[in-house]
Amino acid sequence: MPDVFFDEDEATRLLDAVVDQTRAQSDAHRGDRPNFPQSSAGRDFGGHGAQIQALLNRLHERGAWRLENISATADAAREQLRAFGDVDRGLAGQLGDQEAGVN
């Protein structure tokens, strides 16, 4: 089985950056809600304008949902990385405690 090497601090830093960037994008996304007045569709097309606004709202909500999922996935990856690092350090410590020549 091939050895696995990774820099836990670097990977954590990169995941922190993902969470920070996603938070910034989420803040910007929340501040930029779509607005399509019914009258923008033109005279006699108010119903179409309402449908367009409803569609834009759904798209906006879907974008927020995706950003939340990205953040949650990065958080879960950080936790897995932390757990892997803790186990790796624990096993490394146990190997260091072994007496030489004992199987």
Beta strands, then each sheet from edge to edge (+ up, - down):
end
